C-alpha cells in the first residue's frame, strides 16, 4: 500500500488492483507471512478503501482502475464511496468460484 504513495500524482492511465479482500482481523494486515496476501481487515476493505479514497491522486484525467471485489465487501458501499470523489463505477464481470462471488469493478472519473 505504501508503494502507491511514493509516486507523483496523476501518473497512471490504468490501474489493475487485486487487493486483499478477505474479511479478517485488522491485525493480520500488518502481520507477517502469507495471510497478508488476502487479509482485508474487519470489513475486508481496509486497504481497498484507502486506495479508493485516493484514486483521484493516482489516475490521469482519463485514467481507469479495475479492481477485484468480493461480494461480502459490499459493492453498494464501494460505489457510494467513489461517487463522493466524483468517480463512477461499473461491474464489468462477476464469477462464482470455490465459495466466493467475485466482481471486477471499473472506476473512472466523471466528466
Secondary structure as a PSIPRED ss2 file (coil, helix, strand):
# PSIPRED VFORMAT (PSIPRED V4.0)

   1 X C   1.000  0.000  0.000
   2 X H   0.000  1.000  0.000
   3 X H   0.000  1.000  0.000
   4 X H   0.000  1.000  0.000
   5 X H   0.000  1.000  0.000
   6 X H   0.000  1.000  0.000
   7 X C   1.000  0.000  0.000
   8 X C   1.000  0.000  0.000
   9 X C   1.000  0.000  0.000
  10 X C   1.000  0.000  0.000
  11 X C   1.000  0.000  0.000
  12 X E   0.000  0.000  1.000
  13 X E   0.000  0.000  1.000
  14 X E   0.000  0.000  1.000
  15 X E   0.000  0.000  1.000
  16 X E   0.000  0.000  1.000
  17 X E   0.000  0.000  1.000
  18 X C   1.000  0.000  0.000
  19 X C   1.000  0.000  0.000
  20 X C   1.000  0.000  0.000
  21 X C   1.000  0.000  0.000
  22 X E   0.000  0.000  1.000
  23 X C   1.000  0.000  0.000
  24 X C   1.000  0.000  0.000
  25 X C   1.000  0.000  0.000
  26 X C   1.000  0.000  0.000
  27 X H   0.000  1.000  0.000
  28 X H   0.000  1.000  0.000
  29 X H   0.000  1.000  0.000
  30 X H   0.000  1.000  0.000
  31 X C   1.000  0.000  0.000
  32 X C   1.000  0.000  0.000
  33 X C   1.000  0.000  0.000
  34 X H   0.000  1.000  0.000
  35 X H   0.000  1.000  0.000
  36 X H   0.000  1.000  0.000
  37 X H   0.000  1.000  0.000
  38 X C   1.000  0.000  0.000
  39 X E   0.000  0.000  1.000
  40 X C   1.000  0.000  0.000
  41 X C   1.000  0.000  0.000
  42 X C   1.000  0.000  0.000
  43 X C   1.000  0.000  0.000
  44 X C   1.000  0.000  0.000
  45 X C   1.000  0.000  0.000
  46 X H   0.000  1.000  0.000
  47 X H   0.000  1.000  0.000
  48 X H   0.000  1.000  0.000
  49 X H   0.000  1.000  0.000
  50 X H   0.000  1.000  0.000
  51 X H   0.000  1.000  0.000
  52 X H   0.000  1.000  0.000
  53 X H   0.000  1.000  0.000
  54 X C   1.000  0.000  0.000
  55 X H   0.000  1.000  0.000
  56 X H   0.000  1.000  0.000
  57 X H   0.000  1.000  0.000
  58 X H   0.000  1.000  0.000
  59 X E   0.000  0.000  1.000
  60 X E   0.000  0.000  1.000
  61 X E   0.000  0.000  1.000
  62 X E   0.000  0.000  1.000
  63 X E   0.000  0.000  1.000
  64 X E   0.000  0.000  1.000
  65 X E   0.000  0.000  1.000
  66 X E   0.000  0.000  1.000
  67 X E   0.000  0.000  1.000
  68 X E   0.000  0.000  1.000
  69 X E   0.000  0.000  1.000
  70 X E   0.000  0.000  1.000
  71 X H   0.000  1.000  0.000
  72 X H   0.000  1.000  0.000
  73 X H   0.000  1.000  0.000
  74 X C   1.000  0.000  0.000
  75 X H   0.000  1.000  0.000
  76 X H   0.000  1.000  0.000
  77 X H   0.000  1.000  0.000
  78 X H   0.000  1.000  0.000
  79 X H   0.000  1.000  0.000
  80 X H   0.000  1.000  0.000
  81 X H   0.000  1.000  0.000
  82 X H   0.000  1.000  0.000
  83 X H   0.000  1.000  0.000
  84 X H   0.000  1.000  0.000
  85 X C   1.000  0.000  0.000
  86 X C   1.000  0.000  0.000
  87 X E   0.000  0.000  1.000
  88 X E   0.000  0.000  1.000
  89 X E   0.000  0.000  1.000
  90 X E   0.000  0.000  1.000
  91 X E   0.000  0.000  1.000
  92 X E   0.000  0.000  1.000
  93 X E   0.000  0.000  1.000
  94 X E   0.000  0.000  1.000
  95 X E   0.000  0.000  1.000
  96 X E   0.000  0.000  1.000
  97 X E   0.000  0.000  1.000
  98 X C   1.000  0.000  0.000
  99 X C   1.000  0.000  0.000
 100 X E   0.000  0.000  1.000
 101 X E   0.000  0.000  1.000
 102 X E   0.000  0.000  1.000
 103 X E   0.000  0.000  1.000
 104 X E   0.000  0.000  1.000
 105 X E   0.000  0.000  1.000
 106 X E   0.000  0.000  1.000
 107 X E   0.000  0.000  1.000
 108 X E   0.000  0.000  1.000
 109 X E   0.000  0.000  1.000
 110 X C   1.000  0.000  0.000
 111 X C   1.000  0.000  0.000
